[in-house]
Amino acid sequence: MQLLGRSVCCLRGGREVFSGLDFEAASGHALAVTGPNGSGKTSLLRLIAGLLAPSAGSIDLEGGEAELTLPEQSHYLGHRDALKPALSVLENLSFWRDFLGGDADDAGQTLARIGLGHAAHLPAAYLSAGQRRRLSIGRLLAVRRPVWLLDEPTSALDAAGQDLFAGLMRDHLGNGGIIIAATHAPLGIETRELRMGATA
């Protein structure tokens, strides 16, 4: 499986964010997207996730499920934690598992893997910022998808949380997954780098 971008151009609000961008990531590999603020790191992830449309070029997943689109085979973990404060930790994760569909894991086992098994019945409103991030990461595990698109994924995580997430990412890559992560900090895994240029 290989994710390929060819001559990709992104326009936001009539402004060219980047153009002529080529990138690729194969099964078992991670691509770290780096660069200054405003260089288009988040925009690139949103293009791959299908949340934006490229103004030129193409983004394709070769070797994936032929009947599914790239967004249907991708998880997008953005800056915001998409959680309902009034729902419990377990209810939040169960919602995402049911909403995303596909090949799902047991919610209780997922919570144990991200270190939130003890908080399963706690309202999400009571979680710390790091715990909220862990719960968001749980979405990546609750429903299996081959492509992980991660925007500053270690933000709010303490050292233990970063180590745990690095292990989860290594497991995903070891199972043939692909990771593309916009980051200013080391991820704790082996990556290739895609450096985005400064804005004009």
Secondary structure as GFF3:
##gff-version 3
##sequence-region A 1 200
A	DSSP	beta_strand	2	12	.	.	.	ID=ss1
A	DSSP	beta_strand	15	26	.	.	.	ID=ss2
A	DSSP	beta_strand	30	34	.	.	.	ID=ss3
A	DSSP	alpha_helix	41	48	.	.	.	ID=ss4
A	DSSP	beta_strand	56	62	.	.	.	ID=ss5
A	DSSP	three_ten_helix	71	73	.	.	.	ID=ss6
A	DSSP	beta_strand	74	77	.	.	.	ID=ss7
A	DSSP	alpha_helix	89	100	.	.	.	ID=ss8
A	DSSP	alpha_helix	107	113	.	.	.	ID=ss9
A	DSSP	three_ten_helix	117	119	.	.	.	ID=ss10
A	DSSP	three_ten_helix	124	126	.	.	.	ID=ss11
A	DSSP	alpha_helix	129	142	.	.	.	ID=ss12
A	DSSP	beta_strand	147	151	.	.	.	ID=ss13
A	DSSP	alpha_helix	159	174	.	.	.	ID=ss14
A	DSSP	beta_strand	178	182	.	.	.	ID=ss15
A	DSSP	beta_strand	192	195	.	.	.	ID=ss16
###
